[in-house]
Amino acid sequence: MNTNPETCRNQNFGACFLVVTDPRPWGAQGYVQIIGSNDRPGGLAYYRARWEEIELIGAAEWIAASLAGETDEY
């Protein structure tokens, strides 16, 4: 799911890709991946979103960094 930046109660999560771990009648619990600093890896930030804060994406596909010699054209 994607958190809608216009309706999200916590703007730190606005327009983030929310991985839903627990759908609920009132909305969904899940997490977003956060970036770290140059010397420390990021982690997960957990969030409880109401249905009016999120939009269904359906399915998403993770694409790792491109291989050497390949273009980034999709």
Secondary structure, DSSP 4 states (H G I P E B T S, - for coil): -EE-TTT-SSGGGTT-B-EEEEEETTEEEEEEE---BTTB---EEEEEEEGGGEE--------PPPPTT-----
